[in-house]
């Protein structure tokens, strides 16, 4: 498939919707380990904690790479930067505002100063190296701070990447991956925070300071490299330069990479260890959909879960911490394994129901109502197909379905594929 046949390429890649929920669930599993339902704080990690130790980092990197991929895939020459930014803001801010308010009501107003709350509300918290800021209020929202930065630069980045000759795309992708591998070395060279000691058993960053972790895993210009890698991966597929790697081998490469990452230096675990295998997997999944191969990720259940995944991602930590605080009140010992598993199952069920409500009552109707200027809205919208088309960003989007007809949309960039506002 060449870029010259973009009008005939599938506008929606349904499998990337389904896999989006799997990535969000990986973040959920990691955050469950932080709730310490089975082991007291200060003890060694148990088997579950060790297994999911990098699952949250993996999910974050997946969403950043996916964001660049799907935005590039769905981009159309008729779109404008203003319309693009409008859709992105309309997509992420309503869910963010609702979950910000929920976190403040449930617990956050007790723990964070007003200054951190203001920065979090306006999604600029990731620019601060202070943990009290970048992990403030609803902690997963730090990734939206990065995504907002990506969106602002996307029109310029897409223009630049489109200038690259197709035969050079893999060289550029390799160069970006190499830069990502260098990031941990730069982070280690940064001065440690005042009063920081690697011997402090309370440090959550593998013996590194918060500033070093922030640079390697939070700082938006650094995480922009993941987004750019996704843009390049999309262009490689669109330009017909894909190497032919299929989904199952790509999954095998990622599993091996994840297993190896558990033993790698901590700052590499944050992002660099798995970024290239994730880019390969995303491109392989997209290629399978383009070629019409069967995929369980396109099932109705997986697509529906994918639609809810942005809400799921933003809700799960606040609900989990609240449940933890409620179940631990007045308790002098940890939960038994059956009781802890029951709490996790209950948290998953509550989060799924809340995600459905947030998607149905806020995300979906706001996108349908405000994602386009009034002059560009369809006179008879609102059906299921329109909702899928406008689902457009973040963990909760839906990818365009294969359609042999040319795209008839007057505003084709609306969301052929959602980008991923990831953890």
C-alpha positions, 0 to 999 in steps of 0.5 A: 500500500502506498501513500498515493492510495491513501483515499482507499486505505481503511479509515478505521483500524478496529484491532488497535481499539481492542488492543488499547484496552489491553494496554490500559489493563496493564496499567491497571494491574501495575497500579493494583500492585502499588495499593499493597493489598497483600504486603505491607509497605517497606517489604520486598516485592511479592511475585505479583509485584515483580511480574507487573513491575514494568506493566505500567511503563509498558502501557504508557509507552504503548499509548504514546507510540500509538498516538503518533501512529494513529494520528498520522494514519488518519491525517488528511490534507483537507484538515487544518491545525485549528480543527485538529487541535479543537478535536484533541482538546474536546476529547481529553478535557471533559474526561479530565475535568470530571476525573480531576473533580472526582479525585479531589472529592475522594482524597486529593484535596487532603494531600496536595497543595493548591498550586499542584492542583492548578497545574494539574487542572491545566495539564502542565504538571509534567513540566515540573520535576517535582513529584508533588506536582507531576504525580498530583491529584489524579496521578495518571493524568500526567500523560495527558500533559505530555499528549497536549504537548504532542498535539501542539507539535503534531502538524509541524512534525507530520509536515517534517516526517512527510518530507522524508524519502520512503527509502530513508524512513527506517533509518530515521526510525532507528535514529529515534530509537537510538535517541530513546536508548540514550535518555537513561544515560543523560538522566543518570548524569543529572544532579540528584535532588537535594537531600536525596540518598540512594540508600533511602529505602523509601525511594520509589525510583530504583535508587534514583532521584525523582528528578532523574526519573522525571527526565527519563519517564515524564518530561514531555520533550523526552517522551515526544520521541515515542510519539515521533517513532509512532509517526514514523511507523505509520509512514513506513506502513503507508509508504509500503515499506513494512518488513512483513512482520506479523502480529504473533511474532511481534507479540513474541518479541514484545514478551521477550523484551518485557521479560528482559526488561525486568532485569535491566537497569531501572531507568531503562525499564521506564521506557527505553526497554520496550519502545521499539518492540511496541512500535513493531507490534502496533505496525503489525496489527495495523497491517493485519487489519489493512490486509483483512486478516482475522483478529480477535481484537476486532470483536464487538466486546474488545471494540466496546472495551476499547471505547471505554479505555480512556475513561477506564485509564483516568478513573482506575487509580482514584477509585482504587486508592479510595477503595484501599483507604476504605478497606484499610481503615482501622485494620492492623494487618493486610488482606488475605489472598482471597479478600485481596483478590475480591477487592481487585475484582470489585475495583475492576467491576466498579471501574468498568461501570464508571468508565461506561458511564463516563463514556456514555454521558460525557465523552461520547456526547461532547465529542459528537456535539463539539468536535467539529465547528457548527458549519462542518457538522452533519445534519443527521448525525448521532447514529452508531457509525457517527459515534464511532467516527467521532470517538477520536482520541486517547485510550478510548477511541475507536479505529476506522473500519475497512471501507473500500469507498473513498472517504466522503467526510467533509472534515476527514481528520475528525477521527478516522483513528483516535489517538491515545491519551495514555497513562 
